Amino acid sequence: MAGAVQNRSKVTVTCFLLFCAALALTSYSSKNPSLTGVGALITSESLRPFQKLLSGTSKWLVRLWDGYVNLIDVQQENQRLRARLQALEAENSKLFEWQEEVKRLKSLLGIAQEYGLQGLAAEVIGYDPSNWVRAVTVDKGSRDGIKRGMPVIKGNALVGQVVVVSPNTSRVLLIIDHSSGVDSLIQSSRVRGVVEGLGRDVCELRYVPREEEVAIGDRIITSGVDGVYPKGLMVGLVSDVDKGAGSLFWSVKVKPAVNFSRLETVLIITSAGQVMAEESSSQVQDDAKGG
Amino acid sequence: MLILRKIVLILVLGLLALFIQGTLLKSLEPAFMIVPNLFLVLVCFLAFYEVSVLGAVLAFVLGLELDIASNLLLGPWAASFIAVYGMLSSISQRVFVESVVAVFLGVLCSCILATFIYLVIVFQFQPTVGNLLSYSLTLMVEALLTAVLAPLIFAGLKVFLLPRSSASSSRA
């Protein structure tokens, strides 16, 4: 009996001391984020072979299902997609004309610029094990030239940012994570705000003053001001607007442009070069005479 | 030797839980699927069957493993798990832990408490959007899922981690 009581006391004291140690460690790591880096590196490298194996196996199974089993309504979908393709081709032709016109106008104003984005495709091989952090692991790392802070996109839509890099893998913090913030603007009105993640499949655009106009369906793009994400990347669409009573700002919900539940491959932007296109004076003069 | 075997097995099971939670389960379903907290099941198992300084240290180490994998802060899960271990181990000797209901309720309450402590600590040290209320649905689903799976996992863990003699011998 005495032994059990003594053991109980030892356990209680140990728990208390370890709890205090954990709090101290949390405080220290919040001021020194690199502390978790070494451990994360070891963990991600050790899990990588299993994640790659599982990722490959699941993709093979999905291909098997799609290719041989799930052939219902394929013909109808094919016809529907053909019609959609024709409509998009017509629209693309129109957009190309507009693009050319914008180029001509910019050259007349003398502010011709081109943004070149270079990237590396990466495959998503794992997710964060907890339910409270929205991050993915990709199969490219420092050996492929990936560095911390590089933006990650899918198509022209924003996915997130590289936060941890190991030799063969990288960890990408998604924009839907509650610690993510993206300096953005509403494409139509050019009103600026910060898109912050809520830990689910919706984000919030914050700090939009009440006197500004915001409508459901407005496109949200990156502003480029934070120096992290290139300007003009699609963040999402406004899905809900709430003018909360007593608040200085709108409460704007944004549905991300990326479907994070089907994230398989992404593009890690390795350089966002900005090239000033030289406009020869003769070209400007020719255009001015012709215009 | 038995102690060393337990330590190694617990740490390996922690890595396995990491793989299952972070890769296997989430590859079956969309990214927003709520996965059970298998680490917490291990901690609860330790609280029921390894009430000792070793058990407390192992619970702490399991928390550190999850913190390292999440790469957010080092310490919140460790603090949560040790708090849950302390609470559960103090009542485990007064409860019939062989009962499925006891395991279910113990793990359910532990999951809620651990996640609550974790979120409170994270909110203190890192700016986050939202509040505890907005995470309540996720918290409840995670707790229920974990509690439902716990009796099955306990049955498997008893085979690997406990000696063939009575399970309660290590709790004496």
Interface residues (C-beta under 8 A of the other chain):
Chain A: A4 N7 R8 K10 V11 T12 T14 C15 F16 L18 F19 A21 A22 L23 A24 L25 T26 S27 Y28 S29 S30 L35 T36 G37 G39 A40 I42 T43 S46 L47 F50 Q51 L54 S55 S58 I125 G126 Y127 D128 P129 S130 N131 W132 V133 R134 A135 V136 T137 V163 V164 R171 H178 S179 E196 G197 L198 G199 R200 D201 E204 F260 S261 R262 L263
Chain B: L15 A17 L18 F19 Q21 G22 T23 L24 K26 S27 L28 P30 A31 F32 I34 V35 N37 V51 S52 V53 G55 A56 V57 F60 G63 E65 L66 D67 I68 A69 S70 N71 L72 L73 L74 G75 P76 W77 A78 A79 I82 A83 Y85 G86 S89 S90 Q93 T115 Y118 L119 I121 V122 F125 Q126 P127 T128 V129 G130 S134 Y135 T138 E142 A172
